Amino acid sequence: MSRRPHARHAAMPIVVLVLTLLVGCLGPTSTGVPSPLPAPAATARVLPTATVVPPTPAGTPSPTETPVPPAATPPPPLPTPTALDAPGAVAGQIILPDEHIFASGTPAMDLFFENVATEEVVVVSLPAEQSVYTTTLPAGSYYAYAWTPGLAEKGSFTACRPDELCEDHALLPITVTVGGKVTGVDITDWVAPESASLVLAGTLIDGTGAGPLADAALVIREERIVAVGARGEVQVPVDARVIEWSEATLLPGFINAHVHNTQTARNRRSWARGGVTTVRDLGAPVDLPGCFDIRDRFNLDPENARALAAGPLVTVPGGYPTGQFPSLTVTSLEDARQKIDGLIDGGADVIKITLESGAGPILSPGEAAAIVETAHARGIPVSVHVTRLPDLERALDAGVDDIAHMVAGRVPDAVIQRMVAAGVVWVPTLEPFHGRDSGNLRRFIDVGGLVAMGNDSGYIQGLVIGMPMPEIRQMHAAGMTPLEIIVASTCNAAYVCGRASTLGTLEVGKFADVLVVGGDPLQDLEVLENVRLVVHSGVIIREE
């Protein structure tokens, strides 16, 4: 197949348009107008979007350039970048196969940069007639790829060169360094994927807090969403399997941010088939061998809900819940630091501590702060079990990221304002206590608080493993609207899990986790149990 660049682009000014990735969700204000939620806490692992790099004036010194050799040995991935990483520059061009270059020139296209370590994607939109690009990315290691306008072929940055036979189409990582510039990142290797694309059509609620979009289309290629919007504006690939519904709603796969016992395939599959495609395990027995290895092994199978795991609960000797649940205990500040480092070295996605003063001794203020400081220094968030107001205030003093369970009695306005100002997320976990003290929840939301859904299922008998309808009903009874509950169960839950840039909303570049239900959940939340289809990482795992 002949491949050539479009010659006229070489002299054009470099202009890059950016498609902004979602960093937070949208929550309704008192006027009903969506407004941004609080900025991510320091532990959030969300990449900033690419930014435009204007053309360099003649005679201006340019950043240090690092040309990428065509068949260079792939560089090792850098440590997981954070939102605070300074950027470097990446430059190259998209060289389409001849049959995709129209008489009018190169069409508008999206360029995807996928972080090797975090799987987060930055999408850079190139307008029509613009194939050459320069953009900035946070320091890290990335794969670069794009799709032809009809989504029939995927073009990647690989060792393969145009007009050469090539059998190894493995993507080459590019290493972006602070203040550096990587050139020659050209998209030239075009291959048709082995599997057909999937198109889902119907009314769509994307999870951001925006209202429903009627007659929408969502296109899935491999494991990602590659197009979404009004059906008349989305190009359907010729090889696509199209599934459409006249009275159904497309939603992001739900995320349960407070579960346990994800080490059984039965539980994982029950969650996934119910439309809960991701769960966060906030405590396993300390004596359970291979907790994180089990998580990783089960995560390979899309039939299982994707899991993030804390490992064991962290408390003190004799503290909650050591009498009924084997937990990790700490005895000093240094012991706390060492054991938290050990959990993170083992693979913990989050640290879970307990502060339950009514059930024995609790972590000292110094120990709790040492745990949080150690975890945050490694980019790991800290969740806390609390049910009493003094313990909630101790947790805020320590700097935790989210609160699991509601607190008994009325929480003072000043404490709620403090939570919101600190960006602390509330995972109310109403089901185990039958909605007790849920009045604090509406007050928290009304002043800008961020709520994520979780129901504590896994070990406690009677708590639903699957779509947690009792929890959802309790959230509704507490005054949350159906749209707020959907956002809490998708975008907000992804945010508290540290996965807001890969999960939680139906947006281009994110993993294709989709729940389709018969009916309109904005009118009747009970239709969330009327599952028509579940897609997990681009794979249909349930179809009714």
C-alpha positions as CSV (number, residue, x, y, z in Angstrom):
1,M,0.0,0.0,0.0
2,S,1.4,3.4,-1.0
3,R,1.7,5.9,1.7
4,R,2.7,9.6,1.4
5,P,2.5,12.8,3.3
6,H,0.3,15.6,2.0
7,A,3.0,17.9,0.8
8,R,1.1,21.2,1.3
9,H,1.0,20.7,5.1
10,A,4.7,21.1,5.6
11,A,4.6,24.9,5.3
12,M,1.4,25.4,7.3
13,P,1.4,27.0,10.7
14,I,1.2,24.4,13.5
15,V,-2.1,24.6,15.2
16,V,-3.4,22.0,17.6
17,L,-6.9,22.0,18.9
18,V,-7.4,20.2,22.2
19,L,-10.3,18.0,23.2
20,T,-10.5,18.5,27.0
21,L,-10.5,15.3,29.1
22,L,-12.8,15.4,32.1
23,V,-11.0,16.0,35.3
24,G,-14.1,16.4,37.5
25,C,-17.8,15.8,37.0
26,L,-20.6,18.3,36.8
27,G,-22.9,18.8,39.8
28,P,-26.2,20.7,39.7
29,T,-26.3,24.0,41.5
30,S,-29.3,25.5,43.2
31,T,-30.2,27.1,39.9
32,G,-30.0,23.8,38.1
33,V,-27.0,24.9,36.0
34,P,-24.1,22.4,36.0
35,S,-21.0,23.7,37.8
36,P,-17.6,22.1,38.2
37,L,-17.0,20.0,41.2
38,P,-14.1,20.7,43.6
39,A,-10.7,20.5,42.1
40,P,-9.0,17.1,42.5
41,A,-7.2,16.4,45.8
42,A,-3.4,16.0,45.7
43,T,-3.8,12.3,45.4
44,A,-5.9,12.4,42.2
45,R,-4.0,10.7,39.4
46,V,-5.5,12.7,36.5
47,L,-3.4,13.9,33.6
48,P,-3.9,17.4,32.4
49,T,-4.9,17.8,28.8
50,A,-2.5,18.6,26.1
51,T,-1.9,22.3,25.5
52,V,-1.2,24.2,22.3
53,V,2.4,25.0,21.5
54,P,2.5,28.0,19.1
55,P,4.9,28.1,16.2
56,T,8.4,29.1,17.3
57,P,9.4,32.5,15.8
58,A,12.5,32.5,13.6
59,G,15.7,32.8,15.6
60,T,14.1,31.7,18.8
61,P,16.0,29.0,20.7
62,S,13.9,25.8,20.7
63,P,13.8,23.2,23.5
64,T,16.2,20.4,23.5
65,E,15.1,18.1,20.7
66,T,15.3,14.3,20.9
67,P,14.6,12.8,17.5
68,V,13.1,9.3,17.7
69,P,15.0,6.8,15.6
70,P,12.7,4.7,13.4
71,A,13.5,1.4,15.0
72,A,14.9,2.4,18.3
73,T,14.8,0.1,21.3
74,P,11.7,1.1,23.3
75,P,12.8,3.2,26.3
76,P,11.7,2.0,29.8
77,P,8.5,3.6,31.1
78,L,9.0,6.4,33.6
79,P,7.4,6.4,37.0
80,T,3.6,7.1,37.0
81,P,3.2,10.8,36.3
82,T,1.0,13.0,38.4
83,A,-1.0,16.1,37.6
84,L,1.8,18.2,39.0
85,D,4.4,17.0,36.5
86,A,5.8,19.7,34.2
87,P,5.3,19.2,30.5
88,G,7.5,18.4,27.6
89,A,6.8,18.7,23.9
90,V,6.0,16.1,21.3
91,A,6.0,16.8,17.5
92,G,5.2,14.8,14.4
93,Q,2.6,14.3,11.7
94,I,-0.1,11.9,10.7
95,I,0.6,10.3,7.3
96,L,-2.6,8.8,6.0
97,P,-2.8,6.0,3.4
98,D,-3.6,7.5,0.0
99,E,-7.2,6.2,-0.1
100,H,-8.0,8.3,3.0
101,I,-6.7,11.6,1.6
102,F,-9.7,13.3,0.0
103,A,-9.7,15.8,-2.9
104,S,-10.3,18.5,-0.3
105,G,-7.2,17.4,1.7
106,T,-6.7,15.7,5.0
107,P,-9.9,15.4,7.1
108,A,-10.2,16.4,10.8
109,M,-8.8,13.7,13.1
110,D,-8.1,12.9,16.7
111,L,-4.7,11.9,17.9
112,F,-4.5,9.8,21.0
113,F,-1.6,9.7,23.5
114,E,-2.0,6.8,26.0
115,N,0.1,6.9,29.1
116,V,1.9,3.6,29.4
117,A,1.8,3.5,33.2
118,T,-1.7,4.9,33.9
119,E,-3.6,4.0,30.7
120,E,-4.9,7.6,30.7
121,V,-5.5,9.1,27.3
122,V,-4.9,12.7,26.1
123,V,-6.8,13.4,22.9
124,V,-5.5,16.1,20.6
125,S,-7.9,17.2,17.8
126,L,-6.4,18.2,14.5
127,P,-8.6,20.3,12.2
128,A,-9.1,19.5,8.6
129,E,-6.0,20.3,6.5
130,Q,-3.7,19.9,9.5
131,S,-1.6,16.8,9.7
132,V,1.5,18.3,11.4
133,Y,1.3,18.7,15.1
134,T,3.2,20.0,18.2
135,T,1.7,19.5,21.6
136,T,2.7,19.3,25.2
137,L,2.3,16.4,27.6
138,P,3.2,15.8,31.2
139,A,6.4,13.9,31.7
140,G,5.9,10.2,31.2
141,S,5.9,7.4,28.7
142,Y,3.2,7.3,26.0
143,Y,1.9,5.4,23.0
144,A,0.6,7.5,20.1
145,Y,-2.1,6.4,17.7
146,A,-5.0,7.6,15.6
147,W,-7.9,6.2,13.5
148,T,-8.8,6.8,9.9
149,P,-11.9,9.0,9.4
150,G,-14.1,5.9,8.9
151,L,-12.5,4.1,11.9
152,A,-11.6,1.2,9.6
153,E,-7.8,1.4,10.3
154,K,-5.7,2.3,13.3
155,G,-2.5,4.2,12.7
156,S,0.3,4.0,15.3
157,F,3.8,5.2,16.0
158,T,5.7,1.9,15.6
159,A,9.0,0.7,14.2
160,C,7.3,0.1,10.8
161,R,8.0,2.6,8.1
162,P,5.8,3.6,5.1
163,D,6.1,1.5,2.0
164,E,7.9,-1.3,3.9
165,L,6.7,-4.7,4.7
166,C,6.3,-5.1,8.4
167,E,5.1,-7.9,10.6
168,D,5.7,-6.4,14.1
169,H,3.2,-3.6,14.6
170,A,3.9,-3.2,18.3
171,L,3.5,0.4,19.5
172,L,6.7,2.1,20.5
173,P,6.6,4.2,23.7
174,I,7.8,7.7,23.5
175,T,9.4,9.2,26.6
176,V,8.5,12.8,27.4
177,T,10.8,14.6,29.8
178,V,10.4,18.0,31.5
179,G,11.4,20.8,29.2
180,G,12.4,18.4,26.4
181,K,11.0,17.9,23.0
182,V,10.5,14.6,21.2
183,T,10.3,14.9,17.4
184,G,9.5,12.5,14.6
185,V,6.5,10.9,16.4
186,D,4.8,10.2,13.0
187,I,1.7,8.1,12.7
188,T,2.5,6.0,9.6
189,D,1.7,2.3,10.4
190,W,-2.0,1.6,9.5
191,V,-3.6,-1.7,10.3
192,A,-7.2,-2.9,10.3
193,P,-8.1,-4.3,13.8
194,E,-9.0,-8.0,13.9
195,S,-12.3,-7.4,15.7
196,A,-15.2,-5.4,14.3
197,S,-16.3,-2.2,15.9
198,L,-19.4,-2.0,18.0
199,V,-22.0,0.8,17.8
200,L,-24.6,1.4,20.5
201,A,-27.5,3.7,19.6
202,G,-30.2,5.1,21.9
203,T,-30.7,7.8,24.5
204,L,-27.4,8.5,26.2
205,I,-26.5,9.8,29.7
206,D,-22.8,10.3,29.7
207,G,-22.2,10.5,33.5
208,T,-20.8,14.1,33.5
209,G,-24.0,15.6,34.9
210,A,-25.2,16.7,31.5
211,G,-28.8,15.9,30.5
212,P,-29.7,12.9,28.3
213,L,-28.9,13.0,24.6
214,A,-31.7,11.4,22.5
215,D,-30.8,9.4,19.4
216,A,-27.1,9.2,20.3
217,A,-24.5,6.8,18.9
218,L,-21.4,5.5,20.7
219,V,-18.6,3.8,18.8
220,I,-16.3,1.3,20.4
221,R,-13.0,0.1,18.9
222,E,-11.0,-2.5,20.7
223,E,-11.4,-1.5,24.4
224,R,-11.9,2.2,24.1
225,I,-14.7,4.7,23.1
226,V,-13.5,6.3,19.8
227,A,-16.6,8.4,19.0
228,V,-19.8,9.5,20.7
229,G,-22.5,12.1,20.0
230,A,-25.7,12.7,18.1
231,R,-26.2,9.8,15.7
232,G,-26.4,12.0,12.7
233,E,-23.0,13.4,13.5
234,V,-21.1,10.2,14.3
235,Q,-19.6,8.2,11.4
236,V,-20.5,4.5,11.7
237,P,-17.7,2.2,10.6
238,V,-18.7,0.0,7.7
239,D,-17.8,-3.2,9.6
240,A,-19.6,-2.2,12.7
241,R,-22.2,-4.3,14.6
242,V,-24.9,-1.8,15.3
243,I,-27.3,-2.4,18.3
244,E,-30.0,0.2,18.7
245,W,-32.9,0.6,21.1
246,S,-35.9,2.9,20.9
247,E,-36.7,2.8,24.6
248,A,-33.5,2.2,26.4
249,T,-30.7,4.3,28.0
250,L,-27.0,4.1,27.6
251,L,-25.0,4.8,30.8
252,P,-21.4,4.5,31.9
253,G,-20.7,1.2,33.7
254,F,-21.4,1.8,37.4
255,I,-18.7,1.9,40.0
256,N,-19.1,0.8,43.6
257,A,-16.5,2.6,45.7
258,H,-17.0,0.6,48.8
259,V,-17.0,-3.2,48.7
260,H,-15.2,-6.1,50.1
261,N,-14.4,-9.7,49.2
262,T,-13.4,-9.2,45.6
263,Q,-11.2,-12.3,45.8
264,T,-14.0,-14.6,44.5
265,A,-14.9,-14.8,40.8
266,R,-18.5,-15.3,41.7
267,N,-18.7,-11.9,43.4
268,R,-16.8,-10.2,40.6
269,R,-19.1,-11.6,37.9
270,S,-22.2,-10.7,39.9
271,W,-21.1,-7.1,40.0
272,A,-20.2,-7.0,36.4
273,R,-23.4,-8.7,35.1
274,G,-25.4,-6.3,37.2
275,G,-23.8,-3.4,35.4
276,V,-21.2,-2.5,38.1
277,T,-18.1,-2.8,36.0
278,T,-15.6,-1.5,38.6
279,V,-15.4,-1.9,42.3
280,R,-13.1,-0.6,45.0
281,D,-12.3,-3.2,47.8
282,L,-11.8,-1.3,51.0
283,G,-10.5,-4.1,53.2
284,A,-9.4,-7.7,53.0
285,P,-8.3,-10.0,55.8
286,V,-4.6,-9.3,56.7
287,D,-3.9,-13.0,56.5
288,L,-5.3,-13.4,53.0
289,P,-2.4,-14.5,50.9
290,G,-1.8,-12.9,47.5
291,C,-4.6,-10.3,47.8
292,F,-3.1,-8.1,45.1
293,D,-2.1,-11.0,42.8
294,I,-5.7,-12.2,42.9
295,R,-6.9,-8.7,42.0
296,D,-4.6,-8.6,39.0
297,R,-5.4,-12.0,37.8
298,F,-9.2,-11.5,37.9
299,N,-8.8,-8.1,36.3
300,L,-7.6,-9.8,33.1
301,D,-11.0,-11.3,32.4
302,P,-13.7,-8.8,31.3
303,E,-16.4,-11.1,32.7
304,N,-15.2,-9.9,36.1
305,A,-15.7,-6.4,37.5
306,R,-12.5,-4.5,37.4
307,A,-11.2,-4.1,41.0
308,L,-9.0,-1.7,42.9
309,A,-7.8,-2.9,46.3
310,A,-6.7,-1.5,49.6
311,G,-5.4,-4.7,51.1
312,P,-6.0,-5.0,54.9
313,L,-7.7,-2.4,57.0
314,V,-5.2,-0.4,59.1
315,T,-5.9,0.1,62.8
316,V,-4.1,-0.3,66.2
317,P,-3.9,-3.4,68.4
318,G,-7.3,-4.0,69.9
319,G,-8.9,-1.3,67.7
320,Y,-11.9,-1.8,65.4
321,P,-12.3,-4.2,63.7
322,T,-9.6,-6.5,65.0
323,G,-12.0,-8.5,67.2
324,Q,-14.0,-9.7,64.2
325,F,-11.9,-9.1,61.1
326,P,-8.1,-9.7,60.9
327,S,-6.5,-6.3,60.3
328,L,-3.1,-4.7,60.0
329,T,-2.1,-3.0,63.2
330,V,0.5,-0.3,63.8
331,T,2.2,0.6,67.0
332,S,4.1,3.8,66.3
333,L,4.6,6.5,63.8
334,E,7.6,4.7,62.2
335,D,5.8,1.4,62.3
336,A,2.9,3.1,60.5
337,R,5.2,4.5,57.8
338,Q,6.9,1.2,57.2
339,K,3.7,-0.8,57.0
340,I,2.0,1.6,54.6
341,D,5.1,1.6,52.4
342,G,4.9,-2.1,52.4
343,L,1.3,-2.2,51.4
344,I,2.0,0.3,48.5
345,D,5.0,-1.8,47.4
346,G,2.7,-4.8,47.3
347,G,0.3,-3.0,45.0
348,A,-2.3,-1.2,47.1
349,D,-4.5,1.2,45.1
350,V,-5.8,2.9,48.2
351,I,-5.1,2.8,52.0
352,K,-8.1,2.2,54.3
353,I,-7.8,3.2,58.0
354,T,-10.4,3.0,60.8
355,L,-11.2,5.5,63.4
356,E,-14.0,4.1,65.5
357,S,-13.6,5.4,69.1
358,G,-16.6,3.6,70.4
359,A,-15.1,0.2,69.7
360,G,-11.7,0.3,71.4
361,P,-8.4,2.2,70.9
362,I,-7.9,4.1,67.7
363,L,-4.9,5.5,65.7
364,S,-3.3,8.5,67.4
365,P,-3.4,11.8,65.5
366,G,0.3,11.4,64.8
367,E,-0.2,7.8,63.5
368,A,-3.1,8.8,61.3
369,A,-1.2,11.8,59.9
370,A,1.9,9.6,59.2
371,I,-0.2,7.1,57.3
372,V,-1.7,9.8,55.1
373,E,1.6,11.6,54.5
374,T,3.3,8.3,53.6
375,A,0.5,7.3,51.2
376,H,0.2,10.8,49.6
377,A,4.0,10.9,49.0
378,R,3.5,7.8,46.9
379,G,0.4,9.1,45.1
380,I,-2.0,6.8,46.9
381,P,-5.3,8.1,48.5
382,V,-6.5,7.3,52.0
383,S,-10.1,6.3,52.8
384,V,-11.4,6.1,56.4
385,H,-14.1,4.3,58.3
386,V,-15.8,6.7,60.7
387,T,-19.3,6.8,62.2
388,R,-18.8,9.4,65.0
389,L,-18.4,13.1,64.7
390,P,-15.1,13.4,66.8
391,D,-13.6,10.7,64.6
392,L,-14.6,12.5,61.5
393,E,-12.8,15.6,62.7
394,R,-9.8,13.5,63.5
395,A,-9.8,12.1,60.0
396,L,-10.0,15.6,58.5
397,D,-7.1,16.7,60.8
398,A,-5.1,13.8,59.3
399,G,-5.9,14.9,55.7
400,V,-7.8,11.8,54.4
401,D,-9.3,11.8,51.0
402,D,-12.7,10.2,51.5
403,I,-15.1,9.2,54.2
404,A,-16.8,5.8,54.2
405,H,-20.1,5.6,56.1
406,M,-22.4,8.4,57.5
407,V,-21.8,10.0,60.8
408,A,-24.3,9.6,63.7
409,G,-26.2,12.7,64.5
410,R,-26.2,16.1,62.8
411,V,-22.8,17.2,61.5
412,P,-22.2,20.9,62.2
413,D,-22.2,23.2,59.2
414,A,-18.6,24.2,59.9
415,V,-17.4,20.6,59.6
416,I,-19.3,20.1,56.4
417,Q,-17.8,23.3,55.0
418,R,-14.4,22.0,56.1
419,M,-14.9,18.7,54.2
420,V,-15.9,20.5,51.0
421,A,-13.0,23.0,51.3
422,A,-10.6,20.1,51.6
423,G,-12.1,18.3,48.7
424,V,-13.0,15.3,50.8
425,V,-15.4,12.9,49.1
426,W,-18.2,11.2,51.0
427,V,-19.1,7.6,50.3
428,P,-22.2,7.5,52.4
429,T,-22.7,3.7,52.5
430,L,-26.3,4.0,53.6
431,E,-27.5,0.4,53.1
432,P,-25.9,-1.3,56.1
433,F,-27.5,1.2,58.5
434,H,-30.8,1.5,56.6
435,G,-30.3,5.1,55.7
436,R,-29.6,6.3,59.3
437,D,-28.4,9.9,59.6
438,S,-28.7,10.5,55.8
439,G,-29.9,14.0,56.4
440,N,-26.3,15.2,56.4
441,L,-25.9,14.0,52.8
442,R,-28.2,16.6,51.2
443,R,-26.6,19.4,53.2
444,F,-23.2,18.2,52.1
445,I,-24.2,18.2,48.4
446,D,-26.0,21.6,48.7
447,V,-22.7,23.3,49.6
448,G,-20.7,21.6,46.8
449,G,-19.8,18.3,48.4
450,L,-18.8,15.4,46.2
451,V,-20.6,12.1,46.8
452,A,-19.6,8.7,45.4
453,M,-21.7,5.5,45.6
454,G,-20.7,2.5,47.7
455,N,-22.6,0.0,49.8
456,D,-20.1,-2.1,51.8
457,S,-21.2,-5.4,50.1
458,G,-19.0,-8.5,50.0
459,Y,-19.0,-9.9,53.5
460,I,-22.0,-8.6,55.3
461,Q,-25.0,-10.9,54.7
462,G,-27.9,-9.2,52.9
463,L,-26.0,-6.4,51.2
464,V,-26.4,-6.6,47.5
465,I,-23.6,-7.8,45.3
466,G,-24.6,-6.6,41.8
467,M,-26.5,-3.4,41.1
468,P,-26.9,-2.0,44.7
469,M,-30.5,-0.9,44.5
470,P,-31.1,-0.6,48.2
471,E,-28.2,1.8,48.4
472,I,-29.5,3.8,45.4
473,R,-33.0,3.9,47.0
474,Q,-31.5,5.2,50.2
475,M,-29.6,7.9,48.3
476,H,-32.8,8.9,46.6
477,A,-34.7,9.0,50.0
478,A,-31.9,11.2,51.3
479,G,-32.8,13.8,48.7
480,M,-30.5,13.0,45.8
481,T,-32.0,13.3,42.4
482,P,-31.7,10.4,39.9
483,L,-29.1,12.4,37.9
484,E,-27.1,13.1,41.0
485,I,-27.2,9.4,41.9
486,I,-26.0,8.4,38.4
487,V,-23.1,10.9,38.6
488,A,-22.2,9.6,42.1
489,S,-22.2,6.0,40.7
490,T,-20.1,6.8,37.6
491,C,-18.0,9.9,37.3
492,N,-17.7,10.8,41.0
493,A,-17.0,7.2,41.9
494,A,-14.3,7.0,39.2
495,Y,-12.8,10.3,40.7
496,V,-12.6,8.9,44.3
497,C,-11.0,5.7,42.8
498,G,-8.3,7.9,41.1
499,R,-9.5,6.8,37.7
500,A,-11.5,9.8,36.5
501,S,-9.5,10.1,33.3
502,T,-10.1,6.5,32.2
503,L,-13.5,5.5,33.6
504,G,-16.8,6.9,34.8
505,T,-18.1,8.8,31.7
506,L,-18.9,8.0,28.1
507,E,-16.2,10.1,26.4
508,V,-13.7,9.6,23.7
509,G,-10.5,7.9,24.9
510,K,-12.0,6.3,27.9
511,F,-12.5,2.6,28.5
512,A,-15.7,1.3,26.9
513,D,-17.6,0.3,30.1
514,V,-21.3,0.7,29.2
515,L,-24.6,-0.2,30.8
516,V,-27.7,-0.2,28.8
517,V,-31.1,-0.4,30.6
518,G,-34.6,-0.6,29.4
519,G,-36.4,2.6,30.2
520,D,-35.5,6.0,31.6
521,P,-33.6,6.0,35.0
522,L,-34.2,9.7,35.3
523,Q,-37.9,9.0,35.7
524,D,-37.6,5.6,37.5
525,L,-34.4,4.4,39.1
526,E,-35.8,0.9,39.3
527,V,-35.1,0.4,35.6
528,L,-31.4,0.1,36.5
529,E,-32.2,-3.5,37.2
530,N,-33.7,-3.9,33.7
531,V,-30.4,-4.7,32.1
532,R,-30.3,-5.0,28.3
533,L,-26.6,-5.0,27.7
534,V,-23.3,-4.7,29.6
535,V,-20.0,-3.9,27.9
536,H,-16.8,-4.1,29.9
537,S,-13.5,-2.9,28.3
538,G,-15.1,-3.1,24.9
539,V,-16.4,-6.7,25.4
540,I,-20.1,-7.6,25.6
541,I,-20.5,-9.6,28.8
542,R,-24.3,-9.6,29.0
543,E,-26.9,-9.2,26.3
544,E,-30.6,-9.7,26.9
